[in-house]
Amino acid sequence: MSGEEELFRSGAWMYRLLRAADGTLILEVVVGTIAMYEVRVRLNEDEAAAYAREGTAFTDRMAQDIIANPRFHGRAER
């Protein structure tokens, strides 16, 4: 995906929050145990609003959820 810029990188959880050219927020999370890889999940409207209210507390929780379930209910892209 081109036109993205990094907004935040967490030290506790291995993730980045990106903004796509169209303004969509994308959470990119490192998952796996032996084989590590990244998945990306586009934040929906409710998630983007929660990020606007809570900031990194929200993205930390969402990153934890994605680490626990890398497919993230079919929403994750590799």
Summary of the structure (lengths in Angstrom):
residues: 78
radius of gyration: 11.7
end to end distance: 11.4
largest distance: 34.9
contacts: 203
relative contact order: 0.21
helix: 33%
strand: 31%
